[in-house]
Amino acid sequence: MRRKRLMASLKTRLIEQIRLEGPLTIADYMWACLFDPQEGYYATRPALGEEGDFITAPLVSQMFGERLALWAMQAWQDMGAPAKIRVLEIGPGDGTLMSDLLRTFRALPAFAQAVEIGLIEPSPPLRAVQTARLGEVRHYDSLDHVPTDAPLLIIANEVLDCLPARQFQLTPDGWYERCVGLHEGELVIGLVPAPQDFIAPFAAEIGQVCEVSVAQNRLIEAVGALIHEATGAALFIDYGRDRPEPGDTLQAIYRHEKTDPLAEPGAHDLTQWADFPSLAVTALNMGLGVSQITPQGVFLQRLGIIERFDELRAKNPEDTDRLARQVHRLIAAEEMGELFKVLAIHYPRDLPLAGLAPIEIGA
């Protein structure tokens, strides 16, 4: 009886692809590592939480999700409290954020009655986790399948960072693109000539790296089109830059530690910073309202996270130290407070959004 042929590892397949077709852009390499159907990180082995590879804000504290729920409920009221509204989360992780949202929504019965929940999650393992936590929830395969028969409120927490960017480096001979190639049969990062039409969005010095993410901008375009048609708002929260600037932000994370992005394709989480300035310009060019790029710590404090902390510790004084550590991690400048940014896009353009100010055109 013939033995079933074993599928080659992702690393082996990538090496063979490069050998046959040439170097991969950083974006194409990262996409394969995260979303390859057989061995991509998110497709097969996402590991969240203290025992996993990384921890997100909803896993730090319930107070994060509660503040976002208040943001959503206030937006609904500012839209005139429509009889039906759809709250959509992109990349819901293990379902913790949505669980906290739903619990908080119940504090406003009229909103809880009006809301319909939807999730967009490409990872089969995570879909299973979300269903186990939340019960039978509606999963959409993509934004293309989301109805526009009711206003939309979209939340995307730590989604942009898994959408890859190409990298370009300025050399004495001009701009070159950083790509993944081979040296003595092993994966390495090297330089190839940049496309002739490449233009950096800032004045660069020799050696500096510029990141450009088509994938991040396409997400904004897709979300923006939905918001424009259905009306509503979308909230993006991620670590990233708030001005055009150089930087190689590609990193691999395993068990909360940085590792070599080339070492074990598919086994470790790969991320890059969100390019919020580029995303804001994309949304503005679509005729959407856009908020100022706001530090997470500022946003959460405007939504009353300190007051919520005081309320919780008054009810549970024995938990004061734990609650204080949670708030510190979410809002302190040296923790998540400054590195993580918040950007909202909305339509109509004059829709006010709690915790955020409109962008200043030309700023």
N, C-alpha and C positions, 0 to 999 in steps of 0.2 A: 504494500500500500504506500503510495507516494505521500511524503510528509508535506504538510501545508507550508508554503514558503512564508517565512517571517518578513514582515515589512521592515525596511531599513529605517534607522533612527532619523529624526528630523535633522540632526547635524550631518549625518551621512548624505541625506538627500539634498541639503543646502550646498554641501561641498561639491556634489556631482552637478548640481544646477549651475554653480559658478564656473566649474570647469568647462561646462558645455556652452554657457551663454554669456559668461563674463560677470564682473562684479555686480553686487546688489546695492541699491541705495540703502542708506540707513533706514529709511521708511519701509522699504520692501522687506528688509531683514527683520525689523521689529514686528511688522504685521504677521509674517510667517511664524515668529516665535510665540506670538500671543494667540493667533486665531487659526493656525493650521488645524484642520478637522481631526487629524489623528493624534497629534502631540502638542498642539498649541496650548499655552498656559491656561488661558481662559476657557478653551474648549474642553480641557481634560482635568486640570488639577488646581483651580484657584483656591488659595488658602488664606482666609481672612481671620483677623482676631489676634489675641495675644499668643495663641499657640500656632498661628499661621505665619505668613510671610509679611503681612502689613496690617495695620489697623487704621480704620477710617473714623471720621468724626462721630458718626452715629454710634459706633462701638465704644467711643470714649465715654459718652454720657447721653442719657435720654433727653437732657436739656437742649441738645442740638436739634433733634427732630421736633421737639415741642416749639422751638422758636421758628422753625421753617413752617410748621403748621399755622402759627399765628400770622406769618407772612402771607400764606395762602388764603386764610380766612379773611384777612383785611383786604386783599386784592379782590376777592369775591364781592365783598361789601362795596368796594369802590367801583366795581363794575355794575352796581345796581342790584346785587343779589339775584342773579338769574336763577330760574327754576331748576336748571340743570347745568352742571359744570363738570368737566372731566379733569381729574388730576392724574398726570402721567409721570411716572418716574423712569428715567433712562438709566440702565445699569444699577439695579436695586441691590446688588450684593447679596447678603444673606437675608434680606427683608427687614432688617432692624429699623431702618429709617422709616419705611412705610408702616411698620407696626406702630412706631411712635406717632406718626402722623395720624393714623386712624384713631388711636386712643385719644389724641388731643382734639380731633375733629368733633368728637362726641360732646365736647363742652359747649358747642354751638349747634343745637339740634337741627336748626333750619339748614345749616350748611351740610351737616352729616346726611340729611335727607336728600339734598340736591346733588351731592357728589357721586361721581362714578369713577372708579379706580382702574388704571391701566398700567402695565409694566412692559418695558422693552428690555429684553435680556437675551443676548445671543448664546450664552453659555448653558448647555444642557444641565451640567451639574448644579449650577446656581439656580436655574429654573426649578429644579427639584427641591432645593433648600427653601426657596421662596414659597413654594406651594405648601411645604410642610409647616412653615411658620405662619403663613397668612391664610391658609385654606385655599379653596378654589378661587383664583384671581384671573383676570383676563390678561393674558400675555399677547402682545402684538409682535409679529415677526420683524417688523420694521416700521419706521415712521410713515411709510407709504400706506400702511394699513390702518392708521389712526383716523377715525371719523372726525369730521369738522362740523357736525350738526349742533355742537354746543361749545361755549368758550372753553379754552384750554389753560391749565396751569401746569407747566412742565418743570420738573426738578431734575437736575443732573449733577450729582455730587461725585467728584473724582471720576469723571468719564473722559474729559478732554485729555488727561495725562496718558491714557492708553491709546490715543490716536496719534500715530507717528508723524515725525517731521523729517524732511531731508536736511542734510547739513552741508554747508558751504564754508570753505576756509580761505581767507585771503593770504596769498603768498607773494613773494617778490615778483613773481611772474603773473599775478592776477588771481582771479577766483578759481578755485578747484572744488570739486564735490568730494566729500568723504564717503567712501563706499566700503562694503565688506567684500574682501577678495581672499586670495589664498597665498600663503608663503610656506613652501615645503609641506604642502598638503594640509595646513592648518588655517583656520579662519583668522584673518587680520583686517584691521582697518587701514586703508590707504587712500590716496588721492587720485582722481581722474579729472580731466578738464571739465569745468562747469559749462552748462548750456550757454550759448552766446547771448541769449536774451535774459540771463539772470541779472537782477538788479537788487542789491542789498537795501533794506529799508532804513539803514543808518550808516553814518560815516565810520568805517572800520579801520583798525590798525593791523599791520602784518601779524599773522598768527591767530587772529580772532575768528570765531566760528559764528555763522549766522544760521538759524534754524527756520525753516519754512514748512508749514504743515497744510497741505491741501486737504487732508482728511478732517482736521479740526474745522476748517472753513466750510467744508461741505456739510458738516453736521449743523453749523450755524445756519447755512442756507436752507437746509431741509426743515429745521425747527422754525426758522423765520417764516418760511412759506406757510407752514401750518398755522402759526400764530396770526399771520396776516389774514388768512382766510377765515379762521374760526374766531378771532380776537382772543385776547388773553395775554399771558406773560410766560417767560421761561427764565429759570434761575440756574446759573452755572457757578459751581463752587469747586475750586481746584487750586493746586499750587502752580504758580506761574509768574510771569513778568507783567508789570503794569505800564511799561514803556518799551519802545523798540530798543533792544540792546543785544550785545553779543553774548554767547555762552553755549558751551557743550553741556546739555542737561541730560543726555542719555544715561540711564543708570539701570542696573539690575538689582533686585531686592530678593533676598532669601533669608527667611527667619529673622526679619527686621534688620538685616545687615546688608551693606552694599557688596556686590560681587562683580565678577568680570562678565559683561554683557555677552561675550562670545563663548564663554566656557561651556554652558549647557543649554543650548537653544531649546525653548519650550519648558524647561524645568523651573525657571525663575521668572518672576514678574519683571517686565521691562517698562519703563516710563520715560516721558519727556515732559517738560514744562508746557503748560497752556500758554499760548500766545494771545493774551487778552487784547492788546492793542489792535492786532490784525483782525480779530473776531469782531471787535466793536466797529471797525471801519466797514467790514462786510455787512453787518446789520444796518448800519446807517445808510449804506448804499442801496439797501432794499426798501428804504422808506420806513424803517421801524424806529420806535423809541428805544433808546439805549441808556442804561444807567452809567454813572461813574464807576470805574473799577475800584472797588472798595475792599480794604483788608477784612478778613473774616472776623477778627476780634472786634473791630469797629461795628460791623454789621450786627453781630450777635448782641453787643451791648446796647445798640439802638433798639433792638427787639426785646430788651428786658431780661437778658440772661442773669445779670447780677441780682435783680429782684426775684427771679425764680430760684436762684441759689439760696437767697435769704429765706424764702418760703419753705424750701425743702429742708434746710438745716433746722429751722424752727420746729418742724414736724418730727425730725429725726436727728436730734442733737448728737447722738452717738456716731452719726455718719458725716459730721462736719468736715473732718480731715479729708475723707475720701471725696466728698463733693467739691471741696476747695481744690484738690488736685485736678479734678476733672475740668472745672472752670478754667483753671490756670492753663491747662494743656490746650484748651480750645481758643483762648483769647490772648494769651501772653505773647508778646512780640518775639520772644526767643523760642516759642513753641510753634503752634499753628496760626497764631493771631496775625502775623505779618506775611509769612510765606504764602498762606492761602488767601486767595482773592475771590471776590464775588462780582459777577456781572449779570445783569438782567437785560433782556430784550422784550419789547412789548408792543402791542397794537390794540387800541389806538395809541398814538404817540403821546397823548396827554394823560395817559393812565398813571396815576400816582402809585408808587410801590413803597411799602413800609421798609424802613431801614436803608433806603437808597435814594440818592439824588440824581436828577437827570445829568447826562454828560454835558459838558460845556464845549460846544462846537468850536473848533480851532484851538482847544487847550491841548 
